[in-house]
């Protein structure tokens, strides 16, 4: 079975053809090469731009169209649920604050209650 080499950083992100680190779900856009020495050369080039990266070579099989098929454990976890949940919580807190301010049920320090 044929295999290719991908570049992966310490956050499990994969290098794409544009030199950007992506989650690897779109396999057609990933940088890949069948030759280990080419992958090592690219690794050195990328590492010279940002020396804080910890890059490793990831060897993975290809599908019938020649696209890499990384294993699920080699990809970073999906973050779709976490971002929307955080926005929902802050939206609910803002709505509660706005409701309290308009109804006047809570008294604030320094405010004088005049009837």
N, C-alpha and C positions, 0 to 999 in steps of 0.2 A: 504494500500500500504506500502511495506517495505521501510525503509530508513536507511541510514548510516551516520556516522559522519566523516567529513574531517577536516583537520587543515589548516587554512588560515592565512597568515601573513598580515602586514599592506600594502603591495604592491599588494595584491590580488593574490599572488602566493600560490600554494597548495603544501603540503608536499607529496613526493612520498615515495615508500617503501624503498628507499636507503637513506632516510634522507636528500634529496636535495629539494630545492624549485623550482617548475616548473610551467609553465603556466596553466596546467590542461587540455590541449587538448587531451592528451593520458590518458584516464580514467583508463585503465587497470593497469597502473603503480602507481596510487595514493594510498597513505596510507588511509585505511578506516577501520572502525569498526562499528559494529551494537550496541555497548554498549557505553553509554556516559561516564562511569567511566574509561574505557580503553582509550578513546580519551583524557580525562582530564589528565590521567597519562602520556600519550605520550606528551601532551602539556607541562607539567612540565619538562619532560626530555629534550625536545628540547629547552625550554626556559633557562634551566640551562647552556646549551652550549653557548647560545648567549642571554644575558639579555636585549639587545636592541630591540629584536623582540616584536611585539605586535600581539600575536596569538589569534585567536578566533575559536570557533567551528562552523562548517558549516554543517547543517543537510540538506541532499538532498535525493531525491528518487533514487531507483535503477531501471535499465531496466530489461528485461526478463532474461538476462545473469548474473544478480547480480552486474553489474558495476554501479558506481555512475553516476548520470546525473545532474551535476551542472547547474544552470541557467546561461544564457549568461551574465547577469549583475554581476554575482559573479566571472567571469573570467576577467583577465586583458585584455586590448585591444591588438589586433594583432599589431606587429611592423615590419612586412615584408616590407611594402611600405616605411616606414621612413628610414630604413637603406640603401636601394638601392638608394633612391633619394639623400641622402647625398653623397653617393659615386659618383653618376652621376654628381652632381654639382662640386665637387672637381676635378673630372676628366676633366670636361669642362674647368675649370679655369686653370688647369695645361696645357691643350692643347693650350689655348689662350696665355699663357706665353711663351710656347715653340715656337709657331708660331711667336710671336713678336721678340723673341731673334734670330731666324734664319733669319728673313727678315731684321732686323736692322731698322725697321721703327721708333722705339722709341729711343731717345738718352738718355743715362744714365748720371747722374752727375759724373764728374770726367773723363769721357772718352774723348779723343781728337779725333776729326774727321780729318783724314788725307786723302787727295785725290790723 
